[in-house]
Amino acid sequence: MPRSHYALALAASALLVLQPLGPAAADETLTVSNPASTSDTGAWASSSVAIPEGQSPRSVQGLIETTASSGEIQLRVGQKILKTFPAQQAGEFAIDLDEPARTLLADGESDGRLSVGARWVPEDAAGRCLAAQPEEVSLSGLRIKVEGEAAAPQSIAQFFAMSPKRVAIQATDQSAAAAMTAVPAIATAFSDADVSWEAKNPDLTVRFDAAGGKLKLKLDRAGTTLTVSGDAQEFAGLDSVLRTEAISLATGTETTAEVTPDEPVRWAPPEELSLKDLGLENPRLEGYGQSSLYTGVDEADFGASMHSVQIHLAGTHSALPSSAEAALNVYWNDSLVGSSVLDAQDTSINTDIAVPESLVKGRNGLRIQLDAAAVGAECRTAGSLPVQVHLDGAASSITPAYGTGTTQGFEMLPQAASGQIGLALGQSAEPSDAYLLATGLLASLQQASGVPLQVTLLPEEEVASSPLSAVVVGASADTINELGAPLRLEAMRTIDAQMLSAGVGTEAPYAALQAFTSNSRTILAAGGWAPGDATGAAEASRTGGSSLYADLAHQVLASEGGWSALSRNLLIAQPNAEPVLLESNSVVPQPSRTDDYRIYGWWAVGGLAVLVALGAAGALAYRRTNRKARAQAEAEAKAAAPSAAHDEL
């Protein structure tokens, strides 16, 4: 579908009066599900959580763990270190915030987010100076109690400025399929939220209504539901609307977008991304011992597969005292790819590092580490002049060489889609289950992608012939077979009995999500199977009133780690069990897969038979030729005998 150019005309004034949400419970708790950790001396293991407008933090609780047996642990809330204690006392903590602190934290945090961090500090100056073994610090189970009333958004601009934990997608029956094309836009707008189909108890709701006409965004009286109405074909262009500056200036409760058709422009991957683009705006390293910076460099950030990578670092380091030595080391996926000793005379940093193909994966990690030490007796003196490295985040860059890459399984996406992906909703699942899983997959893929995804709806029977990489939800057994999926929708057995709850040799219902290539495209297919159901129909996706598709969708929620939580190439859900990740080679070959290769067996047998026949024919011809030659020789010998006798006479 061509991209469209949207020109927004904002409504003159708010047409509806918004009522604020009810007061928050006195002990309402905001949680951070993902733990944070670091093993770099002096670095913070930190997490952050969005504080709704109108609320302020009342207390902070969590768990700090460390491998250190000496030194101190510092706990930071916001920008202030509120607690310091010996490393041996690490464990659960609870800090009540007094009124001045609550006011400072509520007003001082950027983007309404509260940051909490912990770090290990060696016990004396000598410890900071000498390059001692770093200790690990982790922060988990973070819980922040808040008080006050959460203010409802009073305009469309405020709606999209919210930081919700759960966003629900709703649609009328006639609009549901078209609404799927707008899911990436909502996932981009709320990049940290769980975006789900008809989620229970959501913080915000986006409802789609294919009513025809111009695209219109309208906020309801409570301020927590946004209705998007208009021509269903325009829903796919919602991303373009939400990226315009006009949305951030939409002070009313209604906004209308006029559509002007434009020529489609195929997205092209960037030539390079700077460290700033990857989240390291002002990369700085400081101190003695080890200090480092880390950033993910995923193929999804570039929107294409990478063959190899070139790293360029630009910046400056401080002048080194005569008693100090320092080196800047660069690691790619924990492999050392570059190292340079900091020059006491030349303080500039301008280096290029090549990362070989063998180290490039779908999900990569770049770590830049400063190792600094002082000469024994001068340690305390040198400690007053810490080594510093300041990199230019805009000038330092990652330049990929694009190619096929070696990535397999779920890690092939979203970059393999190159910004365009097809979506097919099959008939082998309940519609509610299909929309639930499709929403979760599209939202997760977009939140993991550095480029906007365009979704094109496809009939299931056209997936095999489409040039697009595609997501197929509710796939039939015939479609799975035609695409050549590694797992067919029929009874399955695993080599290891412990891999699945059903074990080896049983036939329990299951729903499967699998990633594979088909005709040079990447396919993400979900289907189900149940005993006695040769087509893998809806019974396999819904068992005992619960949806196995819901179990699959839950695995890719942002709060569960998002798309990066998936590895290998199969995700299997079974009744009364947690979904498991598998490699397809851990499944005993199924009959339909062996049937695929049976024709090659017949060709092999036929070829062997031809070779045997040719060999037999050759042997027969050789024997005939040999007999003829022998007979001719005997005849010539007999003819020559009388002549010889005559000559003797």
N, C-alpha and C positions, 0 to 999 in steps of 0.2 A: 504494500500500500504506500503511495507516495507520501512523503512528509508534506505537511501543510504549513503555511505561514499564517499565524494568528495575530490579529490586531485587536487588542482589548479596548472595549469602551466601558468604563466604569460607571455604575449607577450613580446618580446624583447624590442620593442620601440613603441612609438606612431606612428600610421600610418596616422593619420589625424591631420591637423593643426586646432586648435579651435579658433574661433573668439569670443571675449567678447561680452556680451550683450550691448545694447545701454545704454546711460547714463540715470540715474534715474531722474525723474522729480524733480524740485527744491523743490516742496512741497509734495513729496511722503510721505504718512503717513502709519505707521505700527500701528495696533490696537490690543488690548487685549480684547476679548469679555467677559471673565469670571471675575467677581468682586472678590476682596479679602477682608476679614474682620477678626478682632480679638477682643476679649473682655478681654484680659489679660494685666495687667498693664506693660507697657514697651515693650510689644511684637509688632513686625512689621506686619502690613497687607501689603503683598508685592506680586507683579506680575513681570513676566519677559517676554521679547520678544527677539527673535533672530534677531541680526543685521547682514544683509548679508555682506560678505567680500567685502571690497571696499567702503562701505558706513559708515557714522558716524552720530550719533544723533545730530540734530540741535536744537530741542526744545521738551519739554515734557508738555502735557496737560492732565487734568483729573478732577475727582470730588472726594473730601474728605468729608465724613460725619461722625459725631460723636455724641454720646449722652452726652458728657461732656459739662459742662457749666463753668468750670474753668480749670486752667492748660494750657498747651501748646501742639500744634501739631508740630511734626517734620516731614519734608519731605526729604527722602533720594533718591538720584539718583546714581546708582552704589554703591560705598562704601562711598560716601560723603553726609553729611547732608547739603543740599543746602538752606533750608528755614525753619525757626521756627516762628510760629505766634500763637496768642491766640486761644484757642479752639473755642471761639465765632465767629471767622472769618473763620471757616471751610466752604468750598464750592468749586466752580470751581477754578482751578489754571492753570497757564501757566508760564513756566520757559524757557527762552532762555539760551542755553548753550554757553559760550564763547569758543574761540579756544582752550585754554589749557584744559578746561574741556572736550571738544569733543574728543581731542586726548587721554586724560587719560581714558575716558569711552570706547572709541572704542578699545583701546589696552589692557586695564586692566581687562575686564570682562572675566571670564572663559567660554569656549565653545561658545564665540561670543554672549552671551546673556546679555542684559541690564536689571538690576533689578531696580524697583521703589517701594518704600515702604513708609508707613505713620504710625506713632504711637502717642499715647497720653502719656504725661509726667505730673504727678501732679505738682502743682505750687511751692511746697517747699520741703525741706528735710523731714519735719514732715509727709508730704503727702506720701512720698516714704516709710517711716518707718512704719506708722500705716497701718493696714490691712483695707483700705477703700474699698468701693464698686467699682469694676472695671468698666470702661467705654468702650463702643464699638466704634471701628474706622473701617470705610470701605473705600476702594479705588476702584473706578469704572470708566468706560469710558476712559481708558488709551489710549492716542494717542501719538505716537512718530514720529515726522517729521525727515526725514533723507535726507542727501545730498551725492552726489558722485555717482560713477558708480558701480553697482552690478557686481562683477566679476563672469564670468561663470566658472564652474568647468573645470579644465584642464585634469582631469584623472578620472578613475572610483572611486578611493579612495576619491577624492574630491567630487564626485557626491553624495556618500553616507554619506559624512560628512556635507552636506548641512542641513539647517533647514527650509524647505519650509512650506508655509501655505497650499498649494493645490498641490496634486499629482494626475495626471491622469493615469488611466490604459487603455491601448488600445490593441487590438489584431485583427488579421485577422479572417475572418469568421470561418475558420477551427480550429483556435487556441483559440477561445473565452472561450469555456467550460473548456479546460485545464488550461487556464490562471487563472481561479478562484482558482485553488489549490495553486497558488503562491501569492495570495492576502495577506495572513497572513505574509509572509516574507517581503513584501513591507511595510505593516503596522508596523511591528517591526522595520524596518530600519528607518521609519519616524513616530515615535510614537506620535508626537504632530500635525501631518498634517491631513487635510481632504483628505482621499484617496477615489477617486470616479471614476466610469466608464466614460471615455471620458469627464472628467471635462472641463468646459470652462475656458479659461485664466489660465492654471495651471502654477505653478512655475517650476515643473519638470514633465516629462512624462516617463512612463515605457511601452514599446511596446513589445508584445509577438508574436513570429512567430514560429509555429510548423514546422520547416523546416527539421527536422530529424538530426541525427548525434549527436555530443557532444554538451553539453550545452555551449553556448558562450554569453558573455556580451560585447556589443559594444556601445561606446559613439559616438554621431553624431557630426557634425561640430560646431553646436551652443553650444554644451555642456549641453543642457537641456533635451535631450531625450536619454534614454538608451534602446537599443534593446536586448531582451533576446530571443535567438533562440536555436533550438535543438529539441530533442525528447520530444514530449508533455508529456510523462509519467514522465519525469525528472523535470518538472516545480514544482512539489510538493516538490522537494528537494532543491529548491532555498534557503530556510531558512538556511539549513546546509552550503551552500556556503557562504552566507552573514555573517555568524557567524565566519568564519575562519579569522585568522590573515592576510592571504594573501590578502584579499580584502582591508584591511587598508593600505597595501603596494603596491597596484596596481597603479603604476605611469603612466601606459600607457592607451590607449583608448580601448584596447581589452583584454579580459581575457577568457581563455578556461578552462572548468572543465571536467575532466575525471571521469567517473562513475565506481565505483567498488561495485557490489551488496553486501549487508551485511544483516545479519540476523536481522529481525525486533526486536526492543526492546521496550516493552510497558512502557510508562512513569509511574513512581510511585511518589506519592506526597511526599514532604520532611517531615522529622520527626519534624523539627522546622525551623523557620525563625528568624533571629536576628533583633533587631531594626535597625541595619545598613542595612540589606537586605530590610527593609521597608522604608528606606529613612532617618532614624535618625542616621547618622554616629557618631556624637559627641553630644549626648543629654546633654544640659546644662540648668540649671535654676539658676536664681540669683536675689537677691534683697529682699526688704520687700514688704508686700502686697501680691498680687497673681501674679505668673508667671507660665506658663504652656507650655507643648509641646503636639502636636497632630499629630497622624498619622492614616491613614486608615488601617484597617486590614480586607481585604475582603477575602471571600472564594476563589475568583478568583486568589488571590496572591498565594494560596496553590494549586489551581487546583483541589480541591475536597471539598465536603460538610463537615462541622465541626459539631460535636455533642457537644463538650465542649472545653474549652481552659484553659491552664495553663500559667500564666505570670511569668517570672523570671526577676528581676531587680538586677543588680550588679553595684556598683560604690562607690563613696566617697562623703561625704559632708564636708564642712568647720567646724572648731571648732566654737561652739556657744558661744558668750559672755554671761555673767551671766544675762544680761538685755534683752536677746532675747529668743523667743520661736518659734519653727518651726515644721511643720508637712508635710509629703509627702503623698499626696492623689492620688489614682489611680481610674479613671473612665472608664467604658466600656459602650459605648452607653449612656453616661450621667448618668449612675447608679454607685454609689460608690461601688467598689468591694474590696478596700483595703486602709488602712490608718495606718501610723506609725509616732510616734513622733521622731524627730531627737534627738539622744542621745548626750549630751554635752561631754561625755567621749569617746564613741565609734563612730568614724567617718565613719565606713564602712557601706555600704548598700548591703544587701544580703537577698532578700525576695522573697517568692513565693506566688502567688495569684491565686486562683481558680475562674474561671468564670463559673457560672452554665449554663446549657443548655437553660434555659428560656431567657437568655440575648443574646444568640448567634444568629446572623442573617446572611444573605448573604453578607451584607455590614455593617461593624462594624467600630467603632471609638474608639481609645485608647487615653486617655488624662491623662498625668502625671502632677500633679499640686503641686507647692510649695507654702504653706501658711506660711508666716513669719511675726512676729510682735515683737515690743519691748515694754518694760514696760514704760508707760507714760513719766516721767521726764527724762528718759535716752534715749529718742528717738533719739535725734540729735547725741549723742555720739555713739549709736549703728549704726547709719546710716553710719558711717565711716568704719564699718566692716560688709559689706553686707553678708547675708547667701548665700552660693553657694552649688549647687548639680551638680556633674559631673557623669553621668552614662556611663558605658562602652557599647557602641553600639554593639560591637561584642559579648560580654558576656551576655548581656540582650537579652531575647528571648521570642518568642511566640510558645508554643507547643500545637498543636491541638489534640484532640481525634476525629478521623474521623468517620463519621456515616451518616445516612440518612439526618439529619438536618430537620428543619421546614420551610426552604425557599420555597416560591411559586412564580409563575409568572416569569417575566423577570429576577428577581434576581437569578434564578436557574442557569443561564448561565453567564459566560462561564465555571464555575467550574464543572458543571454536565457532560461536555464533556470529562473530564479527558484527555485532550490533543488530542483527536481524535473525529472528527465530520464528518458526512456525508453531502453531498450537492446534492439535487435533483432540477433540473430545469424543471418545468412542462410546459405543452403546453397551459396553460390557461392565458398566458400573452404574450405580444409582446417580442421577444428576447431582444431588447434593454432595455426594462423595467426590465426584469428578471435579466440581467447582472448588471444593475444599482443598483438594490436593493440587489442582492447577494454580490456585491463588498462592498457596504456600511455595510452590516451586518457582513460579515467576517472580514473586517478591524476593525470595532468597537469592535467585540468580542476579536480579538487578542490584540488590544490596551488596553483592560481591563484585559487581562489575564496575569498571571505571568509565564505561561509556553507556549511553542510554540504549535500552533494548526496544526495538520495534517488533511488535507481535502481529503476525498474520494468521488469521484463522484458516485452517485447512480441513477439508473432509478427510476422514480417516483413510479412505481408500486411495487418496492422492498423496499420502505421505511418502510412499516408496518412490514415486516419480518426481517429487518436488526437489528443487535444487537447494532448499533451505535445510539447515539443521533444525530439528524439531523436538518439541515436547509432546508426547502422546499419552493421554490419561484415559484409562478405561479401554486399553487396547485389547482387541480380540486375539485369539490364538492364531488365526490366519494371518493377521497383520504382523504379529511377532515372528511368525515363521518366514513370511515374505521379506521382512527386514533383516533376517539372519541374526536375531538376538542370541546372546550366549545362553540365556535361560528360556526354555519354552514353557508355555502355560499348560503343564501337565504334571503328573506325579514326579517328585524329585527326591533324590537321596544325596546326602553329603558323605564325603569320604570319612570324615571324623564325626562320630555320633554326638559329640558334645557341641557341635556348631549350632544346631537348631534344637528347639524344645521337642520337636517330633522325633528326632534321632534318625538313625539309619533304618531304611526299610519301611517306614510308616508313611501314610498318605493323609496328612493333615491339611486343612485349608491354609492358604497363604496369599498375601499380596506382595508383589515384588516391584521394586524400582531399580532399573538397570540402565547403565550408560555404556554405549558401544558405538562403533562406526559402521556405516552402511553406505556404500558407494561414495566414499570420501566425505560423507557428512557425519556429524555427531548426532546421535539420537538418544533422548532420555525418555524411556517408556515405562509406564506403570500398568500392570494388569494383575488379575487374580485368578486363582484356581481353587476348586473344591472337589472332593471325591464325587464321581458320577456326573461331573459337569465338564464335558469335553471342550466347551467353548470358553471356559474361564469367565462365566457370567457373574452377575452382581452378587450372588451368594458368597463368593470368595472374598469380596471386599467388606462384607457386613456379616458378623457372626455374633449371635446372642444379643443383638441390638447395638453393639458397638462397631465402629467402623475401623477396619484395618487400614484403610486409606488415611484416616485421621491419625493413626499411629505413624504412618510414613510422613505425613505433613508436619507432625510435631517435631520430628527429628531435624528439620531445617529451619525452625523458628530462630529469630535473632537471639532470643534469650537462651537458646540451647547451643549457640555457637554458629548458627547460620550455615551457609553452604560449605564453609571450611570444615565443618564437623564431619562431612562425608569423605570417606576414602574408599579405595578399592573400586569395584564396579557393580556390586549388588547390595541392595538393602532389602531384607526380607522381614515382613511382619507376620506374626502368627497369633492366634487367639491366646490370651492369658500369658503373654510373654513379651519381653522387651524386643524391639526390632534389632536385628543383628546385621553387621556389615560382612560381606563375604567376597572372595574372589571367585569368578566363575569356574576356574579350574579346580575348585574344591568340591564341585558338584559332579556326581557320577554322570557321564554322558547319557542324555535322555533319548528315547527311541526316535523322536522326530529329528534330532540332531544327527544321529547315526544314519537315518534315512537320507539326509542331505548328502552324505558321503558314499551311500550305497552305489549310486550311479558311477562314481569313480572306481569303485571296486569292480563293477561289471566291465567298465572300460579296461581296467587292468587285466581282468581275466580274459577279455576278448583280445587284448593286445598280446598277452602271453600265448593264447591259442594260435594267433596269427604267426607269431614267431616260431612256435613249435611246428606249425604246418609248413612254414617256409623252410625250416631246418630239415623237416622230413622230405620235402620236395627236393631240396638241394642234395640230401644224401642219396635219394633215389636216382636223381639225375647223374650224380657222381658214379653210382654203381653201374648205371647203364653205359655211361661213357667209358668206364673202366673195362666193362665186358666187351664193348665194341673194339676198344684199343687192343685188348688181349686177343680177340678173335682175328683181327687184322694182322697182328704180329705172327700168330700161328699160321695164317694163310700165306703170308709172305715167306715164312720159314719153309713151308712145304713146297712152295713154288721154286724156292732157291735150291732145294735138295737135288732134284734131277739134273739141273744145270751143273752142279758141282761134280756129280757122278760122271756125267758126259765128259767133262774136262779132264778127269783122271784117266779115262780111257784114251 
